Amino acid sequence: MKMLSERLSELSERARHTEETIDAALERNRERLQEQRTTLSAKAEAHQERFTKKVTEQQSKLAAKWNELRSNLENQFATMRADAGQRHADDAEADAVIAVEFAEFALEQAEFAIVEATIARVDADLANKK
């Protein structure tokens, strides 16, 4: 990429050529105007080609950056979905562990209640026999 001072120099040179074109037009110097038209046409065509090439290059760079960004985002979303799936599985396993612990607690309470009921029945039967 050219430095700003170089670009300003080129712009100054172009301004000088424009002044010459205006001078030739004022002098109605057809030969000089035709030469300048040919030169300007070639320069404009070359400039258009350079500009088109730069635009195409920038489009390619932009497309590459856009594709990279999309790919990175897709990877991040895939990781987030995998992490969410992992968290869901961890939560489900934790819920299952709690359910099993609750079932164990319920069985212990049931067993305790059976023992209590049996003792109460035995005591009642003994009291009735007396």
Buried (B, 14 or more C-beta within 10 A) or exposed (E): EEEEEEEEEEEEEEEEEEEEBEEBEEEEEEEBBEEBEEEBEEEEEEEEEEEEEEEEEEEEEEEEEEEEEEEEEEEEEEEEEEEEEEEEEEEEEEEEEEEEEEEEEEEEEEEEEEEEEEEEEEEEEEEEEE
